[in-house]
Amino acid sequence: MKIDTLVVKGIESHDNPHKAVIPPIYLASTYIQDELGNFREYAYQRGGNPTRAAFEKLFAQVEGSKYAYAFASGMAATTAVFNLLKTGDKVLLNNNVYGGTYRYVSGIFQNQGISYEMVDDFNALTEADLDDKVRFIFIETPSNPLLRVTDLERVVRLAHSKGIKVIADNTFMTPYCQKCLNFGVDIVVYSATKYIGGHADVLAGLVATNDDAVAERIKFIQKTLGAMLSPFDTYSLIRGIKTLSVRMDRQMDNTHAIIDFLESHEGVKTVHYAGSHSREEKAVHSKQAKDIGAVISIELADGYDETAFVKGLKFFDLAVSLGGVESLICQPAFMTHESYPAQLRAQIGINDGLLRLAVGIENKDDLIADLAGALKGAKK
C-alpha cells in the first residue's frame, strides 16, 4: 500500500472482536488472567494496551520500521531515547534544536553524568569531531526554528564508522515526506502532537527503530517510566493520522504560495525554509525528503514592527506548537526556545525578531491576504 492508503486502511477490522472499522478503545487498567502460570498478552495498561498496540503496529508500517512505541508526549519519547545513555556518554546535537530538547540536555544530563555539545553544522562534521565519549548524534532536519538541513547519509556513514548511533527528530517532515530509517538512521522520534495527530487536541510522542536491542530497551523504558500513551489519546492519533497525507499536501501547497509572496515583499528581509540556506542544503533536502514541509521562519525588514505585524494577523493565531489544521505564528526566542541563553540564541541566529509560521489548511488566498494586511499595518 502507498502511504495515503496505509494511514486509512492499515488497521484491519478483523483485528478486533466485532470487525469495527475503528479499533475499540480499551480503557481497562487491568486484565483477568486465565490461571497461575498461564498469563495472557495483556495484564496491566502500563505494560500493554490493545488500542495502543493497534496504533503502534500501524505506525511501524507507515514509518517502515520493525518497531514503534507511543508515548505521552514528544518529550517523553525523546527522554526514553536519552535513557539509553549511561554515565560518561556524550551526545552531539545541532545547535538550533527544539527548545524542550535543549532544556533536557542542559538541565538534566549533568545530573546523570552525561555531556553534550551543540554543533553549528553537521554537514561539516569530521571524524576528528567524534571523540571516544560520543555515543549519540541527535539531529533535527530541517531544524527548529531555522530550518537548516543535515545530510543524513553522510552523518550516518561517519557515525557508524565510530560505533555511534544516529537519532533523528522527524517531527517537521513526518514519514509522509521523509523516511529517516532509509538513510541508515538508528532511531526516529516524533512529537506526534504535531502532524501525526494533526488537530491540536492531543499530546503524544513516538519512537521508531529497526534495531532489536534498542527496541527491547525502549519497551522496557516505556513500561518502567510509565510514560506510555493513554487509550483515549491513542484513539486521537488513530483518527488523526488517517488524514496525514491530505493535510500535508494542502499545508505544503499553501506554504509554497506563502513563500513566493513573502520573498517578493519589501517588508520581509529573510524567509527560512528547508533548503533555503544554501544550494548544498537544498540539494541534500531534495535527495532525502519529498517536499519542504509546512513550517517557515521569517525576519521583517527594517522599518517594519514585529509586534504590530503579529497583532494585525487574523488567521495566524499567536501560539506555540505546529502541525494542526490551523495556521499559527510564534516568536521562538521567547515562546519555544526561551530555555536557550540569550547569548546562545544570538550566536545561532534566533534573534528576537525571528517569527515562526506553521501553515495550516485554510485557503491560501485568505492566508496571503492576511499576511499582506498585517505587513501593511506593520510599516512604521
ZAMARLUM-56856 format. One record per residue: residue number from 1; x, y, z negated of N, C-alpha, C in turn. Coordinates in steps of 0.1 Angstrom, whole numbers, plus 5000, padded with zeros to 4 digits. Layout:
> NUM  X  Y  Z  X  Y  Z  X  Y  Z
...
//
This chain:
> 1  5008  4988  5000  5000  5000  5000  5009  5013  5000
> 2  5004  5023  5008  5010  5036  5007  5006  5042  4993
> 3  5014  5052  4988  5012  5057  4975  4998  5063  4974
> 4  4993  5069  4985  4980  5075  4985  4969  5065  4981
> 5  4971  5053  4986  4961  5042  4983  4964  5036  4970
> 6  4977  5035  4967  4981  5028  4955  4975  5035  4942
> 7  4976  5048  4942  4971  5055  4930  4956  5053  4928
> 8  4949  5050  4938  4935  5048  4937  4931  5033  4935
> 9  4938  5024  4942  4934  5010  4942  4944  5001  4934
> 10  4954  5007  4928  4965  4999  4921  4960  4991  4909
> 11  4950  4996  4902  4944  4989  4891  4933  4980  4896
> 12  4934  4967  4896  4924  4959  4903  4913  4956  4893
> 13  4901  4956  4898  4889  4954  4889  4889  4940  4883
> 14  4895  4930  4889  4895  4917  4883  4904  4916  4871
> 15  4911  4926  4868  4920  4926  4856  4912  4929  4843
> 16  4899  4932  4844  4891  4935  4832  4879  4926  4833
> 17  4872  4923  4821  4862  4912  4820  4850  4914  4829
> 18  4846  4926  4832  4833  4928  4839  4836  4934  4853
> 19  4849  4934  4857  4852  4939  4871  4848  4954  4873
> 20  4849  4961  4862  4846  4976  4863  4857  4982  4872
> 21  4853  4993  4879  4862  5000  4888  4873  5007  4880
> 22  4869  5012  4868  4879  5018  4859  4881  5009  4847
> 23  4893  5007  4843  4896  4998  4832  4889  5003  4819
> 24  4884  4994  4811  4878  4999  4799  4888  5005  4789
> 25  4883  5014  4781  4892  5020  4770  4891  5011  4758
> 26  4901  5004  4754  4901  4996  4743  4906  5004  4731
> 27  4897  5007  4721  4901  5016  4710  4906  5008  4698
> 28  4904  4995  4698  4908  4988  4686  4922  4990  4681
> 29  4923  4992  4668  4937  4993  4662  4943  4979  4660
> 30  4935  4969  4658  4940  4956  4656  4931  4945  4663
> 31  4937  4933  4665  4931  4923  4673  4931  4910  4665
> 32  4919  4903  4666  4918  4890  4659  4927  4879  4666
> 33  4934  4872  4658  4943  4861  4664  4936  4848  4662
> 34  4940  4838  4670  4934  4825  4671  4936  4817  4658
> 35  4949  4816  4655  4953  4808  4643  4967  4811  4640
> 36  4971  4806  4628  4985  4808  4624  4995  4801  4634
> 37  5005  4809  4639  5014  4803  4648  5010  4804  4662
> 38  4998  4808  4665  4992  4809  4679  4987  4823  4681
> 39  4996  4832  4684  4992  4846  4684  4989  4851  4699
> 40  4979  4860  4700  4975  4864  4713  4984  4876  4718
> 41  4982  4880  4730  4991  4890  4736  4991  4903  4729
> 42  4979  4907  4724  4977  4920  4717  4974  4917  4702
> 43  4981  4924  4693  4979  4922  4679  4976  4935  4672
> 44  4983  4946  4676  4982  4959  4669  4984  4970  4680
> 45  4976  4980  4679  4977  4990  4691  4990  4996  4693
> 46  4998  4998  4682  5011  5004  4684  5020  4995  4693
> 47  5019  4982  4691  5027  4973  4699  5022  4970  4713
> 48  5009  4972  4715  5004  4970  4729  4989  4972  4729
> 49  4984  4977  4741  4970  4980  4742  4967  4977  4757
> 50  4956  4971  4760  4952  4967  4773  4951  4979  4783
> 51  4945  4990  4778  4943  5002  4786  4957  5008  4790
> 52  4966  5009  4780  4979  5014  4783  4987  5005  4792
> 53  4985  4992  4789  4992  4982  4798  4988  4983  4812
> 54  4975  4985  4815  4970  4987  4828  4976  4999  4835
> 55  4977  5010  4828  4983  5022  4834  4998  5020  4836
> 56  5005  5014  4827  5020  5012  4828  5022  5003  4840
> 57  5014  4993  4842  5016  4984  4854  5014  4992  4867
> 58  5003  5000  4867  5001  5009  4879  5012  5018  4881
> 59  5017  5025  4871  5027  5035  4873  5040  5028  4878
> 60  5043  5017  4873  5055  5010  4877  5054  5007  4892
> 61  5042  5004  4897  5041  5002  4912  5042  5015  4919
> 62  5037  5026  4914  5038  5039  4920  5053  5044  4920
> 63  5060  5041  4910  5074  5045  4909  5083  5036  4916
> 64  5078  5024  4918  5087  5014  4925  5097  5008  4915
> 65  5093  5007  4902  5102  5002  4892  5097  4989  4886
> 66  5106  4982  4880  5101  4969  4873  5094  4972  4860
> 67  5097  4983  4854  5091  4986  4841  5087  5001  4840
> 68  5076  5003  4833  5072  5017  4830  5065  5017  4816
> 69  5068  5027  4808  5063  5028  4795  5057  5042  4793
> 70  5045  5043  4787  5037  5055  4785  5039  5060  4770
> 71  5042  5073  4769  5045  5079  4756  5035  5090  4753
> 72  5035  5095  4741  5026  5105  4736  5028  5119  4742
> 73  5040  5121  4748  5043  5134  4754  5056  5132  4762
> 74  5059  5142  4770  5071  5142  4778  5084  5141  4769
> 75  5083  5149  4758  5095  5149  4749  5096  5136  4742
> 76  5085  5129  4739  5085  5116  4733  5092  5106  4742
> 77  5090  5107  4755  5096  5099  4765  5111  5102  4765
> 78  5115  5115  4766  5129  5118  4766  5136  5114  4754
> 79  5129  5116  4742  5135  5112  4729  5138  5097  4729
> 80  5129  5089  4734  5131  5075  4735  5143  5071  4742
> 81  5146  5078  4753  5158  5075  4761  5170  5080  4753
> 82  5170  5091  4747  5181  5096  4739  5184  5087  4727
> 83  5174  5079  4723  5176  5070  4712  5184  5057  4716
> 84  5187  5056  4729  5196  5045  4734  5210  5048  4730
> 85  5213  5061  4727  5227  5065  4724  5231  5061  4710
> 86  5244  5061  4708  5250  5058  4695  5259  5069  4691
> 87  5262  5069  4678  5272  5079  4672  5285  5079  4680
> 88  5290  5091  4684  5302  5092  4691  5300  5093  4706
> 89  5287  5091  4711  5285  5092  4725  5283  5107  4729
> 90  5284  5109  4742  5283  5122  4748  5274  5122  4760
> 91  5266  5133  4761  5257  5135  4773  5260  5148  4780
> 92  5260  5147  4794  5261  5158  4802  5247  5162  4808
> 93  5244  5175  4807  5231  5179  4812  5233  5191  4821
> 94  5224  5193  4831  5225  5205  4839  5221  5217  4831
> 95  5228  5229  4833  5226  5240  4824  5213  5246  4824
> 96  5205  5246  4834  5191  5250  4833  5182  5238  4833
> 97  5180  5233  4821  5172  5221  4819  5160  5226  4811
> 98  5149  5218  4810  5137  5222  4803  5141  5226  4788
> 99  5135  5237  4783  5138  5242  4770  5137  5232  4759
> 100  5126  5223  4760  5124  5213  4750  5135  5203  4749
> 101  5141  5200  4761  5152  5191  4761  5164  5197  4755
> 102  5167  5210  4758  5178  5217  4752  5176  5218  4737
> 103  5164  5221  4733  5161  5222  4718  5165  5209  4711
> 104  5162  5197  4718  5165  5184  4712  5180  5182  4711
> 105  5187  5184  4722  5202  5181  4722  5209  5191  4713
> 106  5205  5204  4712  5212  5214  4705  5208  5213  4690
> 107  5196  5208  4687  5192  5208  4673  5192  5194  4666
> 108  5193  5183  4673  5193  5170  4667  5205  5162  4670
> 109  5211  5163  4681  5223  5155  4684  5234  5155  4673
> 110  5236  5167  4668  5247  5169  4658  5244  5160  4646
> 111  5232  5159  4642  5228  5151  4630  5231  5136  4633
> 112  5231  5132  4646  5233  5118  4649  5247  5115  4654
> 113  5256  5126  4653  5270  5124  4657  5271  5122  4672
> 114  5262  5128  4680  5262  5127  4694  5266  5141  4700
> 115  5274  5142  4710  5278  5155  4715  5272  5157  4729
> 116  5271  5169  4734  5266  5172  4747  5274  5183  4754
> 117  5272  5184  4767  5279  5195  4774  5269  5199  4786
> 118  5268  5212  4787  5259  5218  4798  5268  5220  4810
> 119  5264  5215  4822  5272  5215  4834  5266  5225  4843
> 120  5274  5234  4849  5269  5245  4857  5264  5240  4871
> 121  5271  5230  4876  5267  5225  4889  5272  5210  4890
> 122  5262  5201  4889  5266  5187  4890  5271  5183  4904
> 123  5268  5191  4914  5274  5188  4927  5289  5190  4928
> 124  5294  5197  4918  5309  5199  4918  5315  5190  4908
> 125  5308  5181  4902  5313  5172  4892  5324  5163  4898
> 126  5335  5161  4890  5345  5152  4894  5348  5142  4883
> 127  5356  5132  4887  5359  5121  4877  5367  5127  4865
> 128  5374  5138  4867  5381  5144  4856  5372  5150  4846
> 129  5359  5153  4850  5349  5158  4840  5343  5148  4831
> 130  5346  5135  4834  5339  5124  4827  5349  5118  4817
> 131  5349  5123  4805  5358  5117  4795  5352  5104  4790
> 132  5360  5097  4782  5356  5083  4777  5344  5083  4768
> 133  5339  5095  4763  5328  5095  4754  5315  5096  4762
> 134  5315  5100  4774  5303  5103  4782  5296  5090  4785
> 135  5283  5089  4780  5275  5077  4782  5263  5080  4791
> 136  5258  5092  4791  5246  5095  4799  5249  5108  4807
> 137  5244  5109  4819  5243  5121  4826  5228  5123  4828
> 138  5223  5135  4823  5208  5138  4823  5206  5149  4833
> 139  5198  5146  4843  5196  5156  4854  5181  5159  4856
> 140  5179  5172  4859  5166  5176  4865  5169  5181  4879
> 141  5163  5176  4889  5165  5180  4902  5151  5180  4910
> 142  5146  5192  4913  5151  5205  4910  5150  5208  4896
> 143  5158  5218  4891  5159  5221  4877  5149  5231  4873
> 144  5147  5232  4860  5137  5241  4854  5145  5252  4846
> 145  5144  5265  4850  5134  5271  4859  5140  5276  4873
> 146  5153  5274  4875  5159  5280  4887  5159  5271  4899
> 147  5153  5259  4898  5151  5250  4909  5164  5246  4917
> 148  5174  5245  4909  5187  5240  4915  5186  5225  4918
> 149  5192  5221  4929  5191  5207  4934  5205  5200  4932
> 150  5204  5188  4927  5215  5179  4925  5215  5167  4934
> 151  5226  5164  4940  5228  5152  4949  5228  5140  4940
> 152  5217  5133  4939  5216  5121  4931  5226  5110  4935
> 153  5226  5107  4947  5235  5096  4952  5250  5099  4948
> 154  5254  5111  4950  5268  5115  4947  5271  5113  4932
> 155  5262  5118  4923  5264  5118  4909  5263  5103  4904
> 156  5254  5096  4909  5252  5082  4905  5265  5074  4909
> 157  5270  5076  4921  5282  5069  4925  5294  5072  4916
> 158  5295  5085  4912  5306  5089  4903  5304  5083  4889
> 159  5292  5084  4884  5289  5080  4871  5291  5065  4869
> 160  5285  5057  4879  5286  5043  4878  5300  5037  4879
> 161  5309  5045  4885  5323  5041  4886  5330  5041  4872
> 162  5323  5049  4863  5329  5050  4850  5320  5043  4839
> 163  5310  5036  4844  5301  5029  4835  5291  5038  4828
> 164  5288  5049  4834  5279  5059  4828  5265  5058  4834
> 165  5255  5058  4826  5241  5058  4831  5236  5072  4835
> 166  5228  5072  4845  5222  5085  4850  5207  5085  4847
> 167  5202  5095  4841  5188  5097  4838  5183  5109  4845
> 168  5172  5108  4852  5166  5119  4859  5152  5123  4854
> 169  5150  5135  4851  5137  5140  4848  5131  5144  4861
> 170  5121  5137  4866  5115  5139  4879  5101  5145  4878
> 171  5099  5153  4867  5085  5159  4865  5081  5167  4876
> 172  5090  5176  4881  5086  5186  4891  5082  5179  4905
> 173  5089  5168  4908  5087  5162  4921  5077  5151  4921
> 174  5076  5144  4910  5067  5132  4909  5072  5121  4919
> 175  5067  5109  4916  5071  5098  4926  5065  5100  4939
> 176  5056  5109  4941  5050  5111  4954  5060  5118  4963
> 177  5068  5126  4957  5078  5134  4966  5092  5129  4964
> 178  5096  5122  4954  5110  5118  4951  5110  5106  4943
> 179  5117  5096  4948  5119  5083  4941  5133  5082  4937
> 180  5136  5086  4925  5150  5087  4920  5156  5073  4919
> 181  5149  5063  4915  5155  5050  4914  5161  5045  4928
> 182  5155  5050  4939  5160  5046  4952  5174  5051  4954
> 183  5178  5061  4947  5192  5066  4948  5201  5062  4937
> 184  5197  5051  4930  5206  5045  4920  5205  5050  4906
> 185  5196  5059  4904  5193  5064  4890  5189  5053  4881
> 186  5194  5053  4869  5191  5042  4860  5178  5043  4853
> 187  5174  5055  4849  5162  5057  4841  5155  5070  4846
> 188  5142  5070  4848  5135  5082  4852  5125  5085  4841
> 189  5124  5098  4837  5115  5103  4827  5106  5113  4833
> 190  5094  5114  4828  5084  5124  4832  5077  5130  4820
> 191  5073  5143  4822  5062  5148  4814  5050  5145  4822
> 192  5043  5135  4819  5030  5132  4826  5019  5141  4823
> 193  5022  5150  4813  5012  5161  4811  5010  5170  4823
> 194  5020  5170  4832  5020  5179  4843  5013  5172  4855
> 195  5019  5169  4866  5013  5164  4878  5006  5151  4877
> 196  5011  5142  4869  5005  5128  4868  4991  5129  4862
> 197  4990  5137  4851  4976  5139  4845  4969  5149  4854
> 198  4975  5160  4857  4970  5169  4867  4959  5179  4864
> 199  4954  5178  4851  4943  5187  4848  4944  5194  4835
> 200  4956  5195  4830  4959  5203  4818  4951  5199  4806
> 201  4948  5186  4805  4939  5182  4794  4945  5170  4786
> 202  4958  5167  4788  4964  5156  4781  4979  5158  4780
> 203  4984  5154  4768  4999  5153  4767  5003  5139  4769
> 204  5013  5136  4777  5018  5123  4779  5032  5123  4785
> 205  5039  5112  4784  5052  5111  4789  5054  5097  4795
> 206  5064  5095  4804  5066  5082  4810  5081  5080  4811
> 207  5085  5067  4809  5099  5062  4812  5098  5051  4822
> 208  5106  5051  4832  5106  5040  4842  5120  5036  4845
> 209  5122  5023  4846  5136  5018  4849  5135  5004  4855
> 210  5146  5000  4862  5147  4986  4867  5157  4978  4859
> 211  5162  4984  4848  5172  4977  4840  5166  4969  4829
> 212  5168  4956  4829  5161  4947  4820  5165  4951  4805
> 213  5178  4953  4803  5182  4956  4789  5177  4970  4784
> 214  5177  4980  4793  5172  4993  4789  5157  4991  4786
> 215  5150  4984  4795  5135  4983  4793  5132  4976  4779
> 216  5140  4966  4776  5138  4959  4763  5139  4969  4751
> 217  5150  4977  4752  5152  4987  4741  5142  4998  4741
> 218  5137  5003  4753  5127  5013  4753  5114  5008  4747
> 219  5110  4996  4751  5098  4990  4745  5100  4989  4730
> 220  5111  4985  4725  5114  4984  4710  5112  4998  4704
> 221  5118  5008  4710  5118  5022  4705  5103  5027  4705
> 222  5096  5024  4716  5082  5028  4717  5074  5023  4705
> 223  5076  5010  4702  5068  5003  4692  5073  5008  4678
> 224  5086  5009  4676  5092  5012  4663  5089  5027  4659
> 225  5091  5036  4669  5089  5050  4665  5074  5054  4666
> 226  5066  5046  4672  5051  5049  4672  5047  5060  4681
> 227  5055  5063  4691  5052  5075  4700  5045  5071  4713
> 228  5037  5060  4712  5030  5055  4724  5018  5063  4727
> 229  5013  5062  4739  5002  5069  4744  4989  5063  4739
> 230  4979  5071  4734  4967  5066  4729  4958  5061  4740
> 231  4948  5052  4737  4939  5047  4748  4931  5058  4755
> 232  4926  5068  4748  4919  5078  4754  4928  5086  4764
> 233  4940  5090  4759  4949  5097  4767  4954  5089  4779
> 234  4955  5076  4777  4958  5067  4789  4948  5068  4799
> 235  4935  5068  4795  4924  5069  4804  4925  5082  4812
> 236  4929  5093  4806  4930  5106  4813  4941  5105  4824
> 237  4951  5097  4821  4962  5095  4832  4956  5086  4843
> 238  4949  5076  4840  4943  5067  4850  4934  5075  4859
> 239  4926  5084  4853  4918  5092  4861  4926  5103  4869
> 240  4935  5109  4862  4943  5120  4869  4951  5116  4880
> 241  4958  5104  4879  4968  5100  4889  4961  5096  4902
> 242  4948  5093  4902  4941  5090  4914  4941  5101  4925
> 243  4942  5113  4920  4942  5125  4930  4956  5131  4931
> 244  4966  5124  4927  4980  5129  4927  4984  5134  4941
> 245  4982  5125  4951  4987  5129  4965  4979  5141  4971
> 246  4966  5141  4969  4958  5152  4975  4960  5165  4967
> 247  4962  5164  4954  4966  5176  4947  4979  5182  4951
> 248  4989  5173  4952  5003  5177  4956  5003  5183  4970
> 249  4996  5176  4979  4996  5182  4993  4990  5196  4993
> 250  4979  5198  4986  4973  5211  4986  4982  5221  4979
> 251  4988  5217  4968  4996  5226  4960  5009  5230  4968
> 252  5015  5221  4975  5027  5224  4982  5024  5232  4995
> 253  5012  5230  5001  5008  5238  5012  5006  5253  5007
> 254  5000  5254  4996  4998  5268  4990  5012  5274  4987
> 255  5021  5266  4982  5034  5271  4978  5042  5276  4990
> 256  5042  5269  5001  5049  5273  5013  5043  5287  5017
> 257  5030  5288  5017  5024  5301  5022  5028  5312  5012
> 258  5028  5309  4999  5032  5320  4989  5046  5324  4991
> 259  5055  5314  4993  5069  5317  4995  5071  5327  5007
> 260  5064  5323  5018  5065  5332  5030  5061  5346  5027
> 261  5050  5347  5019  5045  5361  5016  5055  5368  5007
> 262  5060  5361  4996  5069  5368  4987  5082  5372  4993
> 263  5088  5363  5001  5101  5366  5007  5100  5378  5017
> 264  5088  5381  5022  5087  5392  5031  5082  5405  5024
> 265  5080  5404  5011  5075  5416  5004  5086  5424  4997
> 266  5086  5437  4999  5097  5446  4994  5097  5446  4979
> 267  5087  5442  4972  5086  5442  4958  5093  5430  4951
> 268  5097  5420  4959  5103  5408  4954  5118  5407  4958
> 269  5126  5406  4948  5141  5406  4951  5145  5392  4954
> 270  5141  5382  4947  5145  5368  4949  5134  5358  4947
> 271  5134  5348  4955  5125  5337  4953  5133  5324  4952
> 272  5131  5317  4940  5139  5305  4938  5129  5293  4941
> 273  5133  5284  4949  5126  5271  4951  5136  5260  4954
> 274  5132  5248  4954  5141  5237  4957  5147  5239  4971
> 275  5160  5240  4971  5168  5242  4983  5171  5256  4987
> 276  5166  5265  4979  5168  5280  4983  5182  5285  4979
> 277  5189  5278  4970  5201  5283  4965  5212  5283  4976
> 278  5213  5273  4984  5223  5272  4994  5219  5262  5005
> 279  5226  5263  5016  5223  5254  5027  5226  5239  5023
> 280  5237  5238  5015  5241  5225  5010  5230  5219  5001
> 281  5224  5227  4992  5214  5222  4983  5201  5219  4991
> 282  5198  5227  5001  5186  5224  5010  5188  5211  5017
> 283  5200  5208  5022  5202  5196  5029  5201  5184  5020
> 284  5206  5185  5008  5205  5174  4998  5191  5172  4994
> 285  5183  5183  4992  5169  5181  4988  5161  5175  4999
> 286  5164  5179  5011  5157  5173  5023  5160  5158  5024
> 287  5172  5154  5020  5176  5140  5021  5169  5131  5010
> 288  5166  5137  4998  5162  5129  4988  5147  5131  4983
> 289  5141  5141  4989  5127  5145  4985  5118  5147  4997
> 290  5105  5145  4995  5096  5147  5006  5093  5161  5009
> 291  5092  5170  4999  5089  5184  5000  5095  5192  4989
> 292  5091  5204  4987  5098  5213  4977  5090  5213  4964
> 293  5079  5207  4963  5071  5208  4950  5063  5220  4950
> 294  5058  5224  4938  5048  5235  4937  5052  5244  4926
> 295  5065  5245  4922  5070  5254  4912  5080  5263  4919
> 296  5079  5276  4917  5089  5285  4922  5092  5296  4910
> 297  5103  5303  4911  5105  5314  4902  5109  5326  4911
> 298  5105  5337  4906  5108  5350  4913  5114  5360  4904
> 299  5120  5370  4910  5125  5382  4903  5120  5394  4911
> 300  5114  5404  4905  5109  5415  4912  5120  5425  4915
> 301  5118  5433  4926  5128  5443  4930  5128  5454  4920
> 302  5139  5462  4921  5140  5474  4912  5128  5483  4916
> 303  5122  5489  4906  5111  5498  4909  5098  5491  4907
> 304  5098  5479  4903  5085  5471  4900  5086  5466  4886
> 305  5075  5467  4879  5074  5464  4865  5068  5450  4863
> 306  5075  5441  4856  5071  5427  4855  5058  5427  4846
> 307  5058  5435  4836  5046  5435  4827  5033  5439  4834
> 308  5034  5449  4842  5023  5454  4850  5019  5443  4860
> 309  5029  5437  4866  5026  5427  4876  5018  5415  4870
> 310  5023  5410  4859  5016  5399  4853  5002  5403  4848
> 311  5001  5414  4843  4988  5419  4838  4978  5421  4849
> 312  4983  5424  4861  4974  5426  4872  4970  5414  4879
> 313  4975  5402  4876  4971  5390  4882  4957  5385  4877
> 314  4949  5380  4885  4936  5374  4882  4935  5359  4882
> 315  4943  5354  4892  4942  5339  4894  4954  5331  4889
> 316  4964  5338  4885  4976  5332  4879  4975  5335  4864
> 317  4971  5325  4856  4970  5327  4842  4984  5327  4835
> 318  4986  5336  4825  4998  5336  4818  4998  5325  4807
> 319  5005  5315  4810  5005  5303  4801  5017  5294  4805
> 320  5022  5287  4795  5033  5277  4797  5027  5265  4804
> 321  5035  5255  4808  5032  5243  4815  5030  5245  4830
> 322  5026  5234  4836  5025  5234  4851  5019  5221  4855
> 323  5016  5220  4868  5012  5207  4874  4997  5205  4873
> 324  4989  5214  4867  4975  5212  4867  4969  5218  4880
> 325  4956  5218  4882  4950  5223  4894  4949  5238  4894
> 326  4952  5244  4882  4951  5259  4882  4965  5265  4883
> 327  4966  5277  4889  4979  5284  4890  4982  5291  4877
> 328  4995  5290  4873  4999  5296  4861  5012  5305  4864
> 329  5015  5314  4855  5027  5322  4856  5033  5323  4841
> 330  5046  5322  4840  5052  5324  4827  5065  5331  4828
> 331  5070  5335  4816  5083  5342  4815  5092  5332  4808
> 332  5100  5324  4816  5108  5314  4810  5117  5318  4798
> 333  5123  5330  4799  5132  5334  4788  5126  5334  4774
> 334  5113  5336  4774  5106  5337  4761  5094  5328  4759
> 335  5091  5320  4769  5080  5311  4768  5083  5296  4770
> 336  5093  5293  4777  5097  5279  4779  5112  5276  4775
> 337  5120  5287  4776  5134  5285  4773  5139  5294  4761
> 338  5129  5297  4752  5133  5306  4741  5143  5299  4731
> 339  5144  5286  4732  5154  5279  4724  5168  5281  4728
> 340  5170  5286  4741  5183  5289  4746  5188  5302  4739
> 341  5201  5302  4735  5206  5315  4730  5206  5325  4741
> 342  5204  5338  4738  5203  5349  4748  5216  5349  4757
> 343  5227  5347  4751  5240  5347  4759  5240  5336  4769
> 344  5235  5324  4765  5235  5313  4775  5225  5315  4786
> 345  5213  5321  4782  5203  5324  4792  5209  5334  4803
> 346  5216  5344  4798  5222  5354  4807  5232  5348  4816
> 347  5240  5339  4810  5251  5332  4818  5245  5323  4829
> 348  5234  5317  4826  5228  5308  4836  5220  5315  4847
> 349  5214  5326  4843  5206  5334  4852  5191  5334  4848
> 350  5188  5329  4836  5174  5330  4831  5172  5344  4825
> 351  5172  5354  4833  5170  5368  4827  5156  5371  4823
> 352  5154  5382  4816  5141  5385  4810  5131  5387  4821
> 353  5135  5391  4833  5126  5394  4844  5123  5383  4853
> 354  5129  5371  4850  5125  5359  4858  5111  5354  4855
> 355  5103  5352  4865  5089  5347  4863  5088  5334  4870
> 356  5082  5324  4864  5080  5311  4870  5065  5309  4874
> 357  5063  5306  4886  5049  5304  4891  5047  5289  4893
> 358  5036  5284  4887  5032  5270  4890  5019  5271  4899
> 359  5020  5267  4911  5010  5269  4921  4999  5258  4920
> 360  4986  5263  4920  4975  5253  4918  4969  5250  4932
> 361  4956  5246  4931  4949  5241  4943  4939  5251  4948
> 362  4939  5263  4942  4930  5273  4947  4932  5277  4962
> 363  4923  5285  4968  4925  5289  4981  4938  5297  4982
> 364  4946  5294  4992  4959  5301  4993  4957  5316  4996
> 365  4947  5319  5004  4945  5333  5008  4941  5341  4995
> 366  4933  5335  4986  4930  5342  4974  4942  5344  4965
> 367  4951  5334  4964  4963  5335  4956  4972  5346  4962
> 368  4974  5346  4975  4983  5356  4981  4977  5370  4979
> 369  4964  5371  4980  4958  5384  4978  4960  5389  4964
> 370  4959  5379  4955  4961  5382  4940  4975  5387  4938
> 371  4985  5380  4943  4999  5385  4942  5001  5398  4948
> 372  4995  5401  4960  4997  5413  4967  4991  5425  4959
> 373  4979  5423  4953  4973  5433  4945  4981  5436  4932
> 374  4987  5425  4926  4995  5427  4914  5008  5434  4917
> 375  5014  5431  4928  5026  5438  4932  5024  5453  4935
> 376  5012  5456  4941  5009  5470  4944  5007  5477  4931
> 377  5001  5471  4921  4999  5478  4908  5011  5479  4900
> 378  5021  5470  4903  5034  5470  4895  5044  5480  4900
> 379  5042  5486  4911  5052  5496  4916  5052  5508  4908
> 380  5064  5512  4903  5065  5523  4894  5064  5537  4902
//
